[in-house]
Amino acid sequence: MFEKEDLIKVANHTMPFGKYSGRRLIDLPEPYLLWFSGQGMPQGELGRLLELTLEIKINGLEDLLKPLKGT
């Protein structure tokens, strides 16, 4: 299950590796997240946050996280 603090993490944490290294998780393109989903999300917190990011994007809720950027 996700915690409310996870929304702040999704809005502010950056991707630590790969093509989009350094980009905030919420700013990752949906096709990239879908690719990860098909390949298998990374283990641990990063994978959990990427799953949450994908759910937010699939449901069109990215704008709700804009106020959380930089907190």
mmCIF file of the N, C-alpha and C atoms, coordinates in Angstrom:
data_MODEL
# 
_entry.id   MODEL 
# 
loop_
_atom_site.group_PDB 
_atom_site.id 
_atom_site.type_symbol 
_atom_site.label_atom_id 
_atom_site.label_alt_id 
_atom_site.label_comp_id 
_atom_site.label_asym_id 
_atom_site.label_entity_id 
_atom_site.label_seq_id 
_atom_site.pdbx_PDB_ins_code 
_atom_site.Cartn_x 
_atom_site.Cartn_y 
_atom_site.Cartn_z 
_atom_site.occupancy 
_atom_site.B_iso_or_equiv 
_atom_site.pdbx_formal_charge 
_atom_site.auth_seq_id 
_atom_site.auth_comp_id 
_atom_site.auth_asym_id 
_atom_site.auth_atom_id 
_atom_site.pdbx_PDB_model_num 
ATOM 1   N N  . MET A 1 1  ? 0.838  -1.179 0.000   1.00 0.00 ? 1  MET A N  1 
ATOM 2   C CA . MET A 1 1  ? 0.000  0.000  0.000   1.00 0.00 ? 1  MET A CA 1 
ATOM 3   C C  . MET A 1 1  ? 0.884  1.244  0.000   1.00 0.00 ? 1  MET A C  1 
ATOM 4   N N  . PHE A 1 2  ? 0.348  2.320  -0.493  1.00 0.00 ? 2  PHE A N  1 
ATOM 5   C CA . PHE A 1 2  ? 1.094  3.564  -0.588  1.00 0.00 ? 2  PHE A CA 1 
ATOM 6   C C  . PHE A 1 2  ? 0.748  4.490  0.572   1.00 0.00 ? 2  PHE A C  1 
ATOM 7   N N  . GLU A 1 3  ? 1.736  5.271  0.970   1.00 0.00 ? 3  GLU A N  1 
ATOM 8   C CA . GLU A 1 3  ? 1.567  6.262  2.030   1.00 0.00 ? 3  GLU A CA 1 
ATOM 9   C C  . GLU A 1 3  ? 1.445  7.639  1.396   1.00 0.00 ? 3  GLU A C  1 
ATOM 10  N N  . LYS A 1 4  ? 0.866  8.591  2.112   1.00 0.00 ? 4  LYS A N  1 
ATOM 11  C CA . LYS A 1 4  ? 0.722  9.940  1.561   1.00 0.00 ? 4  LYS A CA 1 
ATOM 12  C C  . LYS A 1 4  ? 2.077  10.566 1.266   1.00 0.00 ? 4  LYS A C  1 
ATOM 13  N N  . GLU A 1 5  ? 3.104  10.199 2.026   1.00 0.00 ? 5  GLU A N  1 
ATOM 14  C CA . GLU A 1 5  ? 4.450  10.721 1.783   1.00 0.00 ? 5  GLU A CA 1 
ATOM 15  C C  . GLU A 1 5  ? 4.995  10.259 0.428   1.00 0.00 ? 5  GLU A C  1 
ATOM 16  N N  . ASP A 1 6  ? 4.460  9.148  -0.069  1.00 0.00 ? 6  ASP A N  1 
ATOM 17  C CA . ASP A 1 6  ? 4.904  8.635  -1.374  1.00 0.00 ? 6  ASP A CA 1 
ATOM 18  C C  . ASP A 1 6  ? 4.563  9.614  -2.493  1.00 0.00 ? 6  ASP A C  1 
ATOM 19  N N  . LEU A 1 7  ? 3.487  10.363 -2.361  1.00 0.00 ? 7  LEU A N  1 
ATOM 20  C CA . LEU A 1 7  ? 3.136  11.348 -3.383  1.00 0.00 ? 7  LEU A CA 1 
ATOM 21  C C  . LEU A 1 7  ? 4.194  12.443 -3.460  1.00 0.00 ? 7  LEU A C  1 
ATOM 22  N N  . ILE A 1 8  ? 4.711  12.840 -2.322  1.00 0.00 ? 8  ILE A N  1 
ATOM 23  C CA . ILE A 1 8  ? 5.782  13.840 -2.300  1.00 0.00 ? 8  ILE A CA 1 
ATOM 24  C C  . ILE A 1 8  ? 7.039  13.259 -2.940  1.00 0.00 ? 8  ILE A C  1 
ATOM 25  N N  . LYS A 1 9  ? 7.311  12.009 -2.657  1.00 0.00 ? 9  LYS A N  1 
ATOM 26  C CA . LYS A 1 9  ? 8.482  11.353 -3.252  1.00 0.00 ? 9  LYS A CA 1 
ATOM 27  C C  . LYS A 1 9  ? 8.346  11.261 -4.767  1.00 0.00 ? 9  LYS A C  1 
ATOM 28  N N  . VAL A 1 10 ? 7.171  10.880 -5.254  1.00 0.00 ? 10 VAL A N  1 
ATOM 29  C CA . VAL A 1 10 ? 6.949  10.780 -6.701  1.00 0.00 ? 10 VAL A CA 1 
ATOM 30  C C  . VAL A 1 10 ? 7.139  12.145 -7.365  1.00 0.00 ? 10 VAL A C  1 
ATOM 31  N N  . ALA A 1 11 ? 6.723  13.198 -6.683  1.00 0.00 ? 11 ALA A N  1 
ATOM 32  C CA . ALA A 1 11 ? 6.826  14.551 -7.242  1.00 0.00 ? 11 ALA A CA 1 
ATOM 33  C C  . ALA A 1 11 ? 8.255  15.082 -7.228  1.00 0.00 ? 11 ALA A C  1 
ATOM 34  N N  . ASN A 1 12 ? 9.120  14.541 -6.365  1.00 0.00 ? 12 ASN A N  1 
ATOM 35  C CA . ASN A 1 12 ? 10.437 15.141 -6.175  1.00 0.00 ? 12 ASN A CA 1 
ATOM 36  C C  . ASN A 1 12 ? 11.637 14.232 -6.419  1.00 0.00 ? 12 ASN A C  1 
ATOM 37  N N  . HIS A 1 13 ? 11.483 12.938 -6.237  1.00 0.00 ? 13 HIS A N  1 
ATOM 38  C CA . HIS A 1 13 ? 12.619 12.048 -6.455  1.00 0.00 ? 13 HIS A CA 1 
ATOM 39  C C  . HIS A 1 13 ? 12.936 11.941 -7.939  1.00 0.00 ? 13 HIS A C  1 
ATOM 40  N N  . THR A 1 14 ? 14.211 11.748 -8.213  1.00 0.00 ? 14 THR A N  1 
ATOM 41  C CA . THR A 1 14 ? 14.638 11.642 -9.606  1.00 0.00 ? 14 THR A CA 1 
ATOM 42  C C  . THR A 1 14 ? 14.999 10.204 -9.950  1.00 0.00 ? 14 THR A C  1 
ATOM 43  N N  . MET A 1 15 ? 14.861 9.884  -11.210 1.00 0.00 ? 15 MET A N  1 
ATOM 44  C CA . MET A 1 15 ? 15.224 8.563  -11.712 1.00 0.00 ? 15 MET A CA 1 
ATOM 45  C C  . MET A 1 15 ? 16.737 8.420  -11.594 1.00 0.00 ? 15 MET A C  1 
ATOM 46  N N  . PRO A 1 16 ? 17.215 7.364  -10.916 1.00 0.00 ? 16 PRO A N  1 
ATOM 47  C CA . PRO A 1 16 ? 18.650 7.262  -10.651 1.00 0.00 ? 16 PRO A CA 1 
ATOM 48  C C  . PRO A 1 16 ? 19.485 6.678  -11.791 1.00 0.00 ? 16 PRO A C  1 
ATOM 49  N N  . PHE A 1 17 ? 18.846 6.149  -12.831 1.00 0.00 ? 17 PHE A N  1 
ATOM 50  C CA . PHE A 1 17 ? 19.617 5.509  -13.900 1.00 0.00 ? 17 PHE A CA 1 
ATOM 51  C C  . PHE A 1 17 ? 18.824 5.512  -15.195 1.00 0.00 ? 17 PHE A C  1 
ATOM 52  N N  . GLY A 1 18 ? 19.492 5.127  -16.266 1.00 0.00 ? 18 GLY A N  1 
ATOM 53  C CA . GLY A 1 18 ? 18.829 4.923  -17.548 1.00 0.00 ? 18 GLY A CA 1 
ATOM 54  C C  . GLY A 1 18 ? 18.668 6.181  -18.378 1.00 0.00 ? 18 GLY A C  1 
ATOM 55  N N  . LYS A 1 19 ? 17.878 6.033  -19.408 1.00 0.00 ? 19 LYS A N  1 
ATOM 56  C CA . LYS A 1 19 ? 17.643 7.086  -20.399 1.00 0.00 ? 19 LYS A CA 1 
ATOM 57  C C  . LYS A 1 19 ? 17.151 8.384  -19.768 1.00 0.00 ? 19 LYS A C  1 
ATOM 58  N N  . TYR A 1 20 ? 16.354 8.273  -18.721 1.00 0.00 ? 20 TYR A N  1 
ATOM 59  C CA . TYR A 1 20 ? 15.757 9.453  -18.085 1.00 0.00 ? 20 TYR A CA 1 
ATOM 60  C C  . TYR A 1 20 ? 16.384 9.745  -16.718 1.00 0.00 ? 20 TYR A C  1 
ATOM 61  N N  . SER A 1 21 ? 17.624 9.368  -16.546 1.00 0.00 ? 21 SER A N  1 
ATOM 62  C CA . SER A 1 21 ? 18.342 9.627  -15.304 1.00 0.00 ? 21 SER A CA 1 
ATOM 63  C C  . SER A 1 21 ? 18.299 11.117 -14.974 1.00 0.00 ? 21 SER A C  1 
ATOM 64  N N  . GLY A 1 22 ? 17.968 11.426 -13.723 1.00 0.00 ? 22 GLY A N  1 
ATOM 65  C CA . GLY A 1 22 ? 17.898 12.818 -13.278 1.00 0.00 ? 22 GLY A CA 1 
ATOM 66  C C  . GLY A 1 22 ? 16.544 13.470 -13.446 1.00 0.00 ? 22 GLY A C  1 
ATOM 67  N N  . ARG A 1 23 ? 15.635 12.831 -14.145 1.00 0.00 ? 23 ARG A N  1 
ATOM 68  C CA . ARG A 1 23 ? 14.288 13.393 -14.332 1.00 0.00 ? 23 ARG A CA 1 
ATOM 69  C C  . ARG A 1 23 ? 13.399 12.973 -13.159 1.00 0.00 ? 23 ARG A C  1 
ATOM 70  N N  . ARG A 1 24 ? 12.550 13.896 -12.691 1.00 0.00 ? 24 ARG A N  1 
ATOM 71  C CA . ARG A 1 24 ? 11.620 13.564 -11.611 1.00 0.00 ? 24 ARG A CA 1 
ATOM 72  C C  . ARG A 1 24 ? 10.723 12.409 -12.050 1.00 0.00 ? 24 ARG A C  1 
ATOM 73  N N  . LEU A 1 25 ? 10.382 11.548 -11.106 1.00 0.00 ? 25 LEU A N  1 
ATOM 74  C CA . LEU A 1 25 ? 9.561  10.384 -11.435 1.00 0.00 ? 25 LEU A CA 1 
ATOM 75  C C  . LEU A 1 25 ? 8.248  10.794 -12.092 1.00 0.00 ? 25 LEU A C  1 
ATOM 76  N N  . ILE A 1 26 ? 7.603  11.838 -11.595 1.00 0.00 ? 26 ILE A N  1 
ATOM 77  C CA . ILE A 1 26 ? 6.317  12.245 -12.155 1.00 0.00 ? 26 ILE A CA 1 
ATOM 78  C C  . ILE A 1 26 ? 6.474  12.787 -13.575 1.00 0.00 ? 26 ILE A C  1 
ATOM 79  N N  . ASP A 1 27 ? 7.685  13.166 -13.956 1.00 0.00 ? 27 ASP A N  1 
ATOM 80  C CA . ASP A 1 27 ? 7.928  13.695 -15.295 1.00 0.00 ? 27 ASP A CA 1 
ATOM 81  C C  . ASP A 1 27 ? 8.388  12.627 -16.294 1.00 0.00 ? 27 ASP A C  1 
ATOM 82  N N  . LEU A 1 28 ? 8.474  11.371 -15.839 1.00 0.00 ? 28 LEU A N  1 
ATOM 83  C CA . LEU A 1 28 ? 8.837  10.295 -16.759 1.00 0.00 ? 28 LEU A CA 1 
ATOM 84  C C  . LEU A 1 28 ? 7.690  10.054 -17.728 1.00 0.00 ? 28 LEU A C  1 
ATOM 85  N N  . PRO A 1 29 ? 7.997  9.770  -18.991 1.00 0.00 ? 29 PRO A N  1 
ATOM 86  C CA . PRO A 1 29 ? 6.926  9.512  -19.960 1.00 0.00 ? 29 PRO A CA 1 
ATOM 87  C C  . PRO A 1 29 ? 6.176  8.212  -19.640 1.00 0.00 ? 29 PRO A C  1 
ATOM 88  N N  . GLU A 1 30 ? 4.897  8.243  -19.857 1.00 0.00 ? 30 GLU A N  1 
ATOM 89  C CA . GLU A 1 30 ? 4.072  7.066  -19.586 1.00 0.00 ? 30 GLU A CA 1 
ATOM 90  C C  . GLU A 1 30 ? 4.543  5.828  -20.349 1.00 0.00 ? 30 GLU A C  1 
ATOM 91  N N  . PRO A 1 31 ? 4.920  5.939  -21.643 1.00 0.00 ? 31 PRO A N  1 
ATOM 92  C CA . PRO A 1 31 ? 5.397  4.738  -22.347 1.00 0.00 ? 31 PRO A CA 1 
ATOM 93  C C  . PRO A 1 31 ? 6.625  4.099  -21.679 1.00 0.00 ? 31 PRO A C  1 
ATOM 94  N N  . TYR A 1 32 ? 7.484  4.915  -21.105 1.00 0.00 ? 32 TYR A N  1 
ATOM 95  C CA . TYR A 1 32 ? 8.656  4.397  -20.385 1.00 0.00 ? 32 TYR A CA 1 
ATOM 96  C C  . TYR A 1 32 ? 8.206  3.605  -19.154 1.00 0.00 ? 32 TYR A C  1 
ATOM 97  N N  . LEU A 1 33 ? 7.236  4.128  -18.429 1.00 0.00 ? 33 LEU A N  1 
ATOM 98  C CA . LEU A 1 33 ? 6.723  3.432  -17.251 1.00 0.00 ? 33 LEU A CA 1 
ATOM 99  C C  . LEU A 1 33 ? 6.004  2.144  -17.645 1.00 0.00 ? 33 LEU A C  1 
ATOM 100 N N  . LEU A 1 34 ? 5.285  2.177  -18.755 1.00 0.00 ? 34 LEU A N  1 
ATOM 101 C CA . LEU A 1 34 ? 4.615  0.969  -19.244 1.00 0.00 ? 34 LEU A CA 1 
ATOM 102 C C  . LEU A 1 34 ? 5.640  -0.085 -19.659 1.00 0.00 ? 34 LEU A C  1 
ATOM 103 N N  . TRP A 1 35 ? 6.736  0.350  -20.275 1.00 0.00 ? 35 TRP A N  1 
ATOM 104 C CA . TRP A 1 35 ? 7.803  -0.571 -20.641 1.00 0.00 ? 35 TRP A CA 1 
ATOM 105 C C  . TRP A 1 35 ? 8.361  -1.234 -19.387 1.00 0.00 ? 35 TRP A C  1 
ATOM 106 N N  . PHE A 1 36 ? 8.641  -0.435 -18.364 1.00 0.00 ? 36 PHE A N  1 
ATOM 107 C CA . PHE A 1 36 ? 9.146  -0.972 -17.104 1.00 0.00 ? 36 PHE A CA 1 
ATOM 108 C C  . PHE A 1 36 ? 8.152  -1.981 -16.531 1.00 0.00 ? 36 PHE A C  1 
ATOM 109 N N  . SER A 1 37 ? 6.893  -1.653 -16.595 1.00 0.00 ? 37 SER A N  1 
ATOM 110 C CA . SER A 1 37 ? 5.861  -2.535 -16.064 1.00 0.00 ? 37 SER A CA 1 
ATOM 111 C C  . SER A 1 37 ? 5.901  -3.889 -16.763 1.00 0.00 ? 37 SER A C  1 
ATOM 112 N N  . GLY A 1 38 ? 6.101  -3.863 -18.065 1.00 0.00 ? 38 GLY A N  1 
ATOM 113 C CA . GLY A 1 38 ? 6.171  -5.101 -18.837 1.00 0.00 ? 38 GLY A CA 1 
ATOM 114 C C  . GLY A 1 38 ? 7.444  -5.895 -18.585 1.00 0.00 ? 38 GLY A C  1 
ATOM 115 N N  . GLN A 1 39 ? 8.534  -5.205 -18.318 1.00 0.00 ? 39 GLN A N  1 
ATOM 116 C CA . GLN A 1 39 ? 9.826  -5.856 -18.081 1.00 0.00 ? 39 GLN A CA 1 
ATOM 117 C C  . GLN A 1 39 ? 9.991  -6.299 -16.629 1.00 0.00 ? 39 GLN A C  1 
ATOM 118 N N  . GLY A 1 40 ? 9.254  -5.655 -15.750 1.00 0.00 ? 40 GLY A N  1 
ATOM 119 C CA . GLY A 1 40 ? 9.403  -5.895 -14.317 1.00 0.00 ? 40 GLY A CA 1 
ATOM 120 C C  . GLY A 1 40 ? 9.994  -4.655 -13.667 1.00 0.00 ? 40 GLY A C  1 
ATOM 121 N N  . MET A 1 41 ? 9.245  -4.091 -12.754 1.00 0.00 ? 41 MET A N  1 
ATOM 122 C CA . MET A 1 41 ? 9.705  -2.891 -12.051 1.00 0.00 ? 41 MET A CA 1 
ATOM 123 C C  . MET A 1 41 ? 10.922 -3.237 -11.189 1.00 0.00 ? 41 MET A C  1 
ATOM 124 N N  . PRO A 1 42 ? 11.789 -2.261 -10.938 1.00 0.00 ? 42 PRO A N  1 
ATOM 125 C CA . PRO A 1 42 ? 12.913 -2.503 -10.032 1.00 0.00 ? 42 PRO A CA 1 
ATOM 126 C C  . PRO A 1 42 ? 12.411 -2.907 -8.642  1.00 0.00 ? 42 PRO A C  1 
ATOM 127 N N  . GLN A 1 43 ? 13.262 -3.570 -7.907  1.00 0.00 ? 43 GLN A N  1 
ATOM 128 C CA . GLN A 1 43 ? 12.929 -3.986 -6.541  1.00 0.00 ? 43 GLN A CA 1 
ATOM 129 C C  . GLN A 1 43 ? 12.950 -2.783 -5.601  1.00 0.00 ? 43 GLN A C  1 
ATOM 130 N N  . GLY A 1 44 ? 12.284 -2.917 -4.489  1.00 0.00 ? 44 GLY A N  1 
ATOM 131 C CA . GLY A 1 44 ? 12.364 -1.929 -3.421  1.00 0.00 ? 44 GLY A CA 1 
ATOM 132 C C  . GLY A 1 44 ? 11.515 -0.695 -3.637  1.00 0.00 ? 44 GLY A C  1 
ATOM 133 N N  . GLU A 1 45 ? 11.955 0.377  -2.965  1.00 0.00 ? 45 GLU A N  1 
ATOM 134 C CA . GLU A 1 45 ? 11.184 1.614  -2.967  1.00 0.00 ? 45 GLU A CA 1 
ATOM 135 C C  . GLU A 1 45 ? 11.043 2.209  -4.369  1.00 0.00 ? 45 GLU A C  1 
ATOM 136 N N  . LEU A 1 46 ? 12.104 2.177  -5.161  1.00 0.00 ? 46 LEU A N  1 
ATOM 137 C CA . LEU A 1 46 ? 12.020 2.743  -6.506  1.00 0.00 ? 46 LEU A CA 1 
ATOM 138 C C  . LEU A 1 46 ? 10.923 2.063  -7.314  1.00 0.00 ? 46 LEU A C  1 
ATOM 139 N N  . GLY A 1 47 ? 10.871 0.759  -7.286  1.00 0.00 ? 47 GLY A N  1 
ATOM 140 C CA . GLY A 1 47 ? 9.830  0.043  -8.019  1.00 0.00 ? 47 GLY A CA 1 
ATOM 141 C C  . GLY A 1 47 ? 8.437  0.398  -7.545  1.00 0.00 ? 47 GLY A C  1 
ATOM 142 N N  . ARG A 1 48 ? 8.285  0.518  -6.235  1.00 0.00 ? 48 ARG A N  1 
ATOM 143 C CA . ARG A 1 48 ? 6.985  0.882  -5.657  1.00 0.00 ? 48 ARG A CA 1 
ATOM 144 C C  . ARG A 1 48 ? 6.578  2.281  -6.101  1.00 0.00 ? 48 ARG A C  1 
ATOM 145 N N  . LEU A 1 49 ? 7.532  3.207  -6.108  1.00 0.00 ? 49 LEU A N  1 
ATOM 146 C CA . LEU A 1 49 ? 7.234  4.580  -6.528  1.00 0.00 ? 49 LEU A CA 1 
ATOM 147 C C  . LEU A 1 49 ? 6.956  4.648  -8.028  1.00 0.00 ? 49 LEU A C  1 
ATOM 148 N N  . LEU A 1 50 ? 7.646  3.855  -8.820  1.00 0.00 ? 50 LEU A N  1 
ATOM 149 C CA . LEU A 1 50 ? 7.373  3.825  -10.263 1.00 0.00 ? 50 LEU A CA 1 
ATOM 150 C C  . LEU A 1 50 ? 5.979  3.261  -10.542 1.00 0.00 ? 50 LEU A C  1 
ATOM 151 N N  . GLU A 1 51 ? 5.566  2.263  -9.778  1.00 0.00 ? 51 GLU A N  1 
ATOM 152 C CA . GLU A 1 51 ? 4.209  1.729  -9.919  1.00 0.00 ? 51 GLU A CA 1 
ATOM 153 C C  . GLU A 1 51 ? 3.167  2.797  -9.595  1.00 0.00 ? 51 GLU A C  1 
ATOM 154 N N  . LEU A 1 52 ? 3.406  3.538  -8.533  1.00 0.00 ? 52 LEU A N  1 
ATOM 155 C CA . LEU A 1 52 ? 2.493  4.616  -8.162  1.00 0.00 ? 52 LEU A CA 1 
ATOM 156 C C  . LEU A 1 52 ? 2.468  5.698  -9.238  1.00 0.00 ? 52 LEU A C  1 
ATOM 157 N N  . THR A 1 53 ? 3.621  6.033  -9.758  1.00 0.00 ? 53 THR A N  1 
ATOM 158 C CA . THR A 1 53 ? 3.712  7.037  -10.826 1.00 0.00 ? 53 THR A CA 1 
ATOM 159 C C  . THR A 1 53 ? 2.900  6.597  -12.037 1.00 0.00 ? 53 THR A C  1 
ATOM 160 N N  . LEU A 1 54 ? 3.017  5.339  -12.407 1.00 0.00 ? 54 LEU A N  1 
ATOM 161 C CA . LEU A 1 54 ? 2.258  4.814  -13.546 1.00 0.00 ? 54 LEU A CA 1 
ATOM 162 C C  . LEU A 1 54 ? 0.759  4.911  -13.286 1.00 0.00 ? 54 LEU A C  1 
ATOM 163 N N  . GLU A 1 55 ? 0.319  4.549  -12.108 1.00 0.00 ? 55 GLU A N  1 
ATOM 164 C CA . GLU A 1 55 ? -1.105 4.640  -11.774 1.00 0.00 ? 55 GLU A CA 1 
ATOM 165 C C  . GLU A 1 55 ? -1.597 6.084  -11.845 1.00 0.00 ? 55 GLU A C  1 
ATOM 166 N N  . ILE A 1 56 ? -0.795 7.008  -11.360 1.00 0.00 ? 56 ILE A N  1 
ATOM 167 C CA . ILE A 1 56 ? -1.158 8.427  -11.407 1.00 0.00 ? 56 ILE A CA 1 
ATOM 168 C C  . ILE A 1 56 ? -1.309 8.875  -12.853 1.00 0.00 ? 56 ILE A C  1 
ATOM 169 N N  . LYS A 1 57 ? -0.369 8.475  -13.704 1.00 0.00 ? 57 LYS A N  1 
ATOM 170 C CA . LYS A 1 57 ? -0.408 8.895  -15.100 1.00 0.00 ? 57 LYS A CA 1 
ATOM 171 C C  . LYS A 1 57 ? -1.563 8.239  -15.851 1.00 0.00 ? 57 LYS A C  1 
ATOM 172 N N  . ILE A 1 58 ? -1.782 6.954  -15.642 1.00 0.00 ? 58 ILE A N  1 
ATOM 173 C CA . ILE A 1 58 ? -2.873 6.248  -16.316 1.00 0.00 ? 58 ILE A CA 1 
ATOM 174 C C  . ILE A 1 58 ? -4.216 6.908  -16.004 1.00 0.00 ? 58 ILE A C  1 
ATOM 175 N N  . ASN A 1 59 ? -4.353 7.384  -14.778 1.00 0.00 ? 59 ASN A N  1 
ATOM 176 C CA . ASN A 1 59 ? -5.606 8.000  -14.352 1.00 0.00 ? 59 ASN A CA 1 
ATOM 177 C C  . ASN A 1 59 ? -5.653 9.508  -14.549 1.00 0.00 ? 59 ASN A C  1 
ATOM 178 N N  . GLY A 1 60 ? -4.616 10.065 -15.195 1.00 0.00 ? 60 GLY A N  1 
ATOM 179 C CA . GLY A 1 60 ? -4.609 11.489 -15.529 1.00 0.00 ? 60 GLY A CA 1 
ATOM 180 C C  . GLY A 1 60 ? -4.544 12.417 -14.328 1.00 0.00 ? 60 GLY A C  1 
ATOM 181 N N  . LEU A 1 61 ? -3.810 12.022 -13.294 1.00 0.00 ? 61 LEU A N  1 
ATOM 182 C CA . LEU A 1 61 ? -3.781 12.795 -12.053 1.00 0.00 ? 61 LEU A CA 1 
ATOM 183 C C  . LEU A 1 61 ? -2.482 13.562 -11.833 1.00 0.00 ? 61 LEU A C  1 
ATOM 184 N N  . GLU A 1 62 ? -1.662 13.703 -12.854 1.00 0.00 ? 62 GLU A N  1 
ATOM 185 C CA . GLU A 1 62 ? -0.364 14.376 -12.702 1.00 0.00 ? 62 GLU A CA 1 
ATOM 186 C C  . GLU A 1 62 ? -0.504 15.787 -12.145 1.00 0.00 ? 62 GLU A C  1 
ATOM 187 N N  . ASP A 1 63 ? -1.534 16.502 -12.547 1.00 0.00 ? 63 ASP A N  1 
ATOM 188 C CA . ASP A 1 63 ? -1.699 17.892 -12.107 1.00 0.00 ? 63 ASP A CA 1 
ATOM 189 C C  . ASP A 1 63 ? -1.870 18.004 -10.588 1.00 0.00 ? 63 ASP A C  1 
ATOM 190 N N  . LEU A 1 64 ? -2.351 16.952 -9.969  1.00 0.00 ? 64 LEU A N  1 
ATOM 191 C CA . LEU A 1 64 ? -2.514 16.985 -8.516  1.00 0.00 ? 64 LEU A CA 1 
ATOM 192 C C  . LEU A 1 64 ? -1.173 17.031 -7.788  1.00 0.00 ? 64 LEU A C  1 
ATOM 193 N N  . LEU A 1 65 ? -0.095 16.604 -8.448  1.00 0.00 ? 65 LEU A N  1 
ATOM 194 C CA . LEU A 1 65 ? 1.208  16.579 -7.804  1.00 0.00 ? 65 LEU A CA 1 
ATOM 195 C C  . LEU A 1 65 ? 2.006  17.858 -8.043  1.00 0.00 ? 65 LEU A C  1 
ATOM 196 N N  . LYS A 1 66 ? 1.550  18.725 -8.929  1.00 0.00 ? 66 LYS A N  1 
ATOM 197 C CA . LYS A 1 66 ? 2.294  19.961 -9.202  1.00 0.00 ? 66 LYS A CA 1 
ATOM 198 C C  . LYS A 1 66 ? 2.562  20.777 -7.947  1.00 0.00 ? 66 LYS A C  1 
ATOM 199 N N  . PRO A 1 67 ? 1.592  20.933 -7.038  1.00 0.00 ? 67 PRO A N  1 
ATOM 200 C CA . PRO A 1 67 ? 1.869  21.705 -5.823  1.00 0.00 ? 67 PRO A CA 1 
ATOM 201 C C  . PRO A 1 67 ? 2.902  21.040 -4.902  1.00 0.00 ? 67 PRO A C  1 
ATOM 202 N N  . LEU A 1 68 ? 3.147  19.757 -5.094  1.00 0.00 ? 68 LEU A N  1 
ATOM 203 C CA . LEU A 1 68 ? 4.080  19.030 -4.228  1.00 0.00 ? 68 LEU A CA 1 
ATOM 204 C C  . LEU A 1 68 ? 5.528  19.118 -4.711  1.00 0.00 ? 68 LEU A C  1 
ATOM 205 N N  . LYS A 1 69 ? 5.731  19.577 -5.931  1.00 0.00 ? 69 LYS A N  1 
ATOM 206 C CA . LYS A 1 69 ? 7.098  19.678 -6.446  1.00 0.00 ? 69 LYS A CA 1 
ATOM 207 C C  . LYS A 1 69 ? 7.869  20.711 -5.633  1.00 0.00 ? 69 LYS A C  1 
ATOM 208 N N  . GLY A 1 70 ? 9.057  20.317 -5.209  1.00 0.00 ? 70 GLY A N  1 
ATOM 209 C CA . GLY A 1 70 ? 9.895  21.219 -4.465  1.00 0.00 ? 70 GLY A CA 1 
ATOM 210 C C  . GLY A 1 70 ? 9.606  21.263 -2.972  1.00 0.00 ? 70 GLY A C  1 
ATOM 211 N N  . THR A 1 71 ? 8.764  20.339 -2.485  1.00 0.00 ? 71 THR A N  1 
ATOM 212 C CA . THR A 1 71 ? 8.479  20.327 -1.040  1.00 0.00 ? 71 THR A CA 1 
ATOM 213 C C  . THR A 1 71 ? 9.397  19.374 -0.320  1.00 0.00 ? 71 THR A C  1 
# 
